[in-house]
Amino acid sequence: MPHDIEPRLLRAFAAVADELHFTRAAARLYVAQQALSRDIRRLERDVGAELFARTTRAVALTAEGARLLPYARRVLAAHDELAAACAGESRPLLVDVGGPVSTGQRVLSGARGAAPELELVARYHSGLSGAAEQILAGRLDVSFGRVAGLADGVRAGLCHQPVRLERMAVLLRDDHPLAGRGAVELGALRGETLYAGAGNPATEEWTALAQLLFEGRGIAVAEPFPEIEGEEEFVRVVRKRGWSVLASDEFIDVPAMVLRPLTDPVPLSPVAMVWRRGLRHPGLEALRGAARDLTAAHGWLERPAGSWLPAGDAALMGA
């Protein structure tokens, strides 16, 4: 066993161990699959053992790989802490809030008000699935969204703080037969097809939540469509295709469309704040404090009577 193993090799090993798939692990690390395979072979030479059993159909950890994995995770966590310390507390913190009208934006505004001396820079990614990969790759620091929709291996590299159980809503054309209602019962959407981000790999957690909600209710998820970037483009595509859209009650205004809360039951969208394990930054503490204050002041984690929330989400949100 060598005394020095490059963190890059351990990071490659942990990614393949999480995904059990070289292509997905390479995409997660933003490297070529050939380079990833080369790093794994080098690590195996360094430790003197085969870490993965590979076939044309599957990848699995060997006994030696399973033994090494917890040690590798501890080394990587320590390395991330060291990198954060060396970067210094004055560097800007990159915070993905999802959109300009969002729970994340409200938390960011609260943190900026409480700590104006810090530089908290907003980013606008369209979903936590994509943002989580950016966080693990060091390209983002913080994001917001549904952690239960992330793969176990991805969640293992992240910390999260429950922030809010948003009430879900439907965005309808203003001439839709249901647009005149103050709220829309889920049963009234039977036979409808709603856009829920299918086709956008960055929002897989939202599409999966929609599928759970619609199951057995006769509501369909709109067919996959390429990722829609930007508010203006979203409005254009939605209006052109005549979609109704599954949304939350924190949503942008869309011309010629109306947002109506869903009821019977009241479906909830879980929002947590997410960051990389080992991250140390005063901006993170300011965000966590702002989130706690807003959650307490507005009862954001209180479940209304007759609400719907998948059991896995409830467990991770402490609801």
C-alpha positions in Angstrom: 0.0 0.0 0.0 1.5 3.4 -1.0 1.8 6.2 1.5 0.4 8.7 -0.9 -2.8 8.2 -3.0 -4.0 11.1 -5.1 -7.5 12.3 -4.0 -8.5 12.3 -7.7 -8.1 8.5 -7.8 -10.2 8.1 -4.6 -12.8 10.4 -6.0 -13.0 8.3 -9.1 -13.3 5.2 -7.0 -16.1 6.6 -4.8 -18.0 7.8 -7.9 -17.9 4.3 -9.5 -18.8 2.7 -6.2 -21.8 5.0 -5.9 -23.1 4.5 -9.4 -21.8 0.9 -10.1 -21.6 2.2 -13.7 -18.6 3.7 -15.4 -20.5 5.9 -17.9 -22.7 7.5 -15.2 -19.7 7.9 -12.9 -17.7 9.6 -15.6 -20.6 12.0 -16.4 -20.9 12.8 -12.7 -17.2 13.8 -12.5 -17.2 15.5 -15.9 -14.4 13.4 -17.2 -14.1 11.0 -20.2 -14.9 7.4 -19.4 -11.5 6.3 -20.7 -9.8 8.7 -18.2 -12.0 7.4 -15.4 -11.1 3.7 -16.2 -7.4 4.6 -16.3 -7.7 6.2 -12.8 -9.4 3.1 -11.4 -6.7 0.8 -12.9 -4.0 3.0 -11.4 -5.6 3.0 -8.0 -5.9 -0.8 -8.2 -2.2 -1.0 -9.0 -1.4 1.3 -6.1 -3.4 -0.7 -3.5 -2.5 -4.0 -5.0 -6.0 -5.3 -5.3 -8.9 -5.5 -7.7 -11.6 -3.1 -6.5 -14.4 -3.8 -8.9 -15.7 -7.0 -10.5 -16.6 -6.1 -14.1 -18.7 -7.9 -16.6 -20.3 -6.8 -19.8 -23.6 -6.4 -17.9 -22.7 -5.2 -14.5 -20.1 -3.6 -12.1 -19.8 -4.6 -8.5 -17.5 -3.9 -5.6 -15.1 -6.7 -4.6 -14.6 -7.5 -1.0 -11.4 -5.4 -1.0 -13.3 -2.5 -2.7 -16.0 -2.6 0.0 -13.3 -2.6 2.7 -11.6 0.5 1.1 -14.7 2.5 0.4 -15.4 4.0 4.0 -11.7 5.0 4.3 -11.8 6.7 0.9 -14.9 8.6 1.9 -13.3 9.9 5.1 -10.1 11.0 3.2 -12.3 12.8 0.6 -14.3 14.6 3.3 -11.1 15.7 5.0 -9.7 16.8 1.6 -12.8 18.9 0.9 -12.6 20.5 4.3 -8.9 21.4 3.6 -9.8 22.8 0.2 -12.5 25.0 1.8 -10.2 26.2 4.5 -7.5 27.1 2.0 -9.9 28.9 -0.3 -10.5 31.3 2.6 -13.8 32.6 4.0 -13.9 35.6 1.7 -14.5 33.8 -1.5 -18.0 34.2 -3.0 -20.5 31.4 -2.2 -22.4 30.1 -5.2 -26.0 29.5 -4.4 -28.4 27.9 -6.8 -31.9 29.1 -5.9 -33.7 27.4 -8.9 -35.5 30.5 -10.0 -36.1 34.2 -9.2 -39.4 33.3 -7.6 -38.6 30.4 -5.2 -38.1 29.4 -1.6 -34.4 29.4 -2.3 -34.5 33.0 -3.4 -36.3 34.0 -0.2 -33.7 32.2 1.9 -30.9 33.9 -0.1 -32.5 37.3 0.4 -32.8 36.7 4.1 -29.1 35.7 4.4 -28.0 38.7 2.4 -30.0 40.9 4.7 -28.5 39.3 7.8 -24.9 39.2 6.5 -24.5 42.0 3.9 -20.7 41.8 4.2 -20.7 38.3 2.6 -20.8 37.7 -1.2 -23.6 35.2 -1.9 -23.9 34.8 -5.7 -27.1 33.5 -7.1 -27.3 30.8 -9.8 -30.5 29.6 -11.5 -30.4 25.9 -12.3 -33.7 24.2 -13.2 -33.5 21.2 -10.8 -31.7 19.6 -7.9 -30.7 16.5 -9.8 -28.5 18.7 -12.1 -27.4 21.0 -9.3 -26.3 18.2 -7.0 -23.9 17.0 -9.6 -22.5 20.5 -9.9 -22.1 20.7 -6.1 -20.2 17.4 -5.9 -18.0 18.6 -8.8 -17.2 21.8 -6.9 -18.9 24.1 -9.4 -21.7 25.1 -7.0 -21.9 25.3 -3.2 -25.5 25.2 -2.2 -28.9 24.4 -3.8 -32.5 23.7 -2.9 -34.9 21.0 -3.8 -36.2 17.4 -3.2 -33.4 15.3 -1.8 -35.5 12.1 -1.8 -35.3 12.2 -5.6 -31.5 11.9 -5.6 -29.6 8.6 -5.9 -28.3 7.2 -2.6 -24.7 7.6 -3.8 -25.3 11.3 -4.6 -27.0 11.9 -1.3 -24.0 10.3 0.5 -21.8 13.2 -0.5 -24.3 15.9 0.6 -25.7 17.4 3.7 -29.2 18.8 3.8 -31.5 20.9 6.0 -35.3 20.7 5.7 -36.7 24.1 4.8 -40.2 24.0 3.5 -43.1 21.8 2.4 -44.4 23.8 -0.5 -48.0 23.4 -1.6 -48.2 22.1 -5.2 -50.3 23.9 -7.8 -51.3 23.7 -11.4 -50.6 26.4 -14.0 -53.5 26.6 -16.5 -54.4 28.6 -19.6 -56.7 31.4 -18.6 -59.4 29.9 -20.9 -59.1 26.4 -19.4 -62.4 25.1 -18.0 -60.8 24.9 -14.5 -59.2 28.3 -14.6 -62.1 30.0 -12.9 -61.9 27.9 -9.7 -60.1 29.2 -6.6 -58.5 25.8 -6.2 -58.4 22.7 -8.3 -59.2 19.2 -6.9 -56.8 16.5 -8.1 -59.8 14.5 -9.2 -60.8 17.3 -11.6 -57.5 16.7 -13.5 -58.4 13.1 -14.5 -57.8 12.7 -18.2 -55.4 15.7 -18.3 -51.7 15.7 -19.3 -49.4 18.0 -17.3 -45.9 19.1 -18.0 -43.5 18.1 -15.2 -40.1 18.4 -16.6 -39.9 15.0 -18.3 -36.9 14.8 -20.6 -34.8 17.2 -18.6 -32.2 15.2 -16.6 -31.6 18.1 -14.3 -35.2 17.9 -12.9 -35.5 14.1 -12.6 -36.5 14.4 -8.9 -39.5 16.7 -9.8 -40.7 14.4 -12.6 -40.5 11.4 -10.3 -42.6 13.3 -7.7 -45.2 14.1 -10.3 -45.4 10.4 -11.3 -46.0 9.4 -7.7 -48.7 12.0 -7.4 -50.5 11.1 -10.6 -50.3 7.4 -10.1 -53.9 5.9 -10.0 -55.5 9.3 -10.6 -55.8 9.2 -14.3 -53.4 12.1 -14.8 -50.5 11.8 -17.3 -47.1 13.3 -17.4 -46.4 15.1 -20.7 -43.9 13.3 -23.0 -40.2 14.2 -22.7 -39.2 17.5 -24.0 -35.6 19.0 -24.2 -34.5 21.1 -21.3 -36.0 24.6 -21.3 -33.5 27.2 -20.3 -34.7 30.6 -18.9 -37.9 32.2 -17.9 -38.7 33.7 -21.3 -38.1 30.4 -23.1 -40.3 28.6 -20.6 -43.2 31.0 -21.2 -42.8 30.7 -24.9 -42.7 26.9 -25.0 -45.6 26.4 -22.5 -47.9 28.8 -24.3 -47.0 27.4 -27.8 -47.7 23.8 -26.8 -50.8 24.7 -24.7 -49.6 22.8 -21.7 -50.9 22.7 -18.2 -48.0 22.6 -15.8 -47.4 21.0 -12.4 -45.9 23.7 -10.2 -45.6 24.9 -6.7 -47.2 28.0 -5.1 -43.8 29.8 -5.4 -43.9 30.3 -9.2 -43.3 33.0 -11.8 -46.2 34.9 -13.4 -46.9 33.5 -16.9 -48.9 35.7 -19.3 -52.4 34.3 -20.2 -52.1 31.6 -17.6 -53.3 31.3 -14.0 -51.8 29.4 -11.0 -54.3 27.4 -8.9 -53.5 25.4 -5.7 -54.2 21.7 -5.7 -56.5 20.1 -3.2 -58.1 16.9 -2.1 -55.5 15.9 -1.1 -53.1 18.9 -0.7 -49.9 17.7 -2.4 -46.7 18.9 -0.9 -43.3 19.5 -2.6 -40.4 19.1 -0.1 -37.7 21.7 -0.3 -34.4 21.2 1.5 -31.2 23.2 1.4 -28.3 21.0 0.2 -24.5 21.5 0.3 -21.4 19.4 -0.1 -20.2 17.5 2.9 -17.2 19.2 4.5 -18.1 22.7 3.2 -17.1 25.4 5.6 -18.0 29.0 4.8 -19.7 31.8 6.8 -22.1 32.2 3.9 -23.4 28.7 4.5 -24.1 29.5 8.1 -25.9 32.7 7.1 -28.1 30.7 4.7 -28.8 28.0 7.3 -29.8 30.7 9.9 -32.0 32.5 7.4 -33.7 29.2 6.5 -34.3 28.4 10.1 -35.8 31.8 10.8 -38.1 31.7 7.8 -39.2 28.1 8.5 -40.1 29.0 12.1 -41.7 32.4 11.2 -44.0 30.9 8.5 -44.5 27.4 9.7 -43.0 26.1 6.5 -42.6 22.5 7.8 -46.1 22.2 9.2 -48.2 19.6 7.3 -51.7 20.8 6.6 -54.6 18.5 7.2 -55.4 16.2 4.3 -51.9 16.6 2.8 -50.0 14.2 0.5 -46.3 13.5 0.8 -44.4 10.3 -0.1 -43.1 8.4 2.9 -39.5 8.6 1.8 -39.8 12.4 1.5 -41.5 12.7 4.9 -38.7 10.7 6.5 -35.9 12.9 5.1 -37.8 16.1 5.9 -38.6 15.1 9.4 -42.3 15.5 8.6 
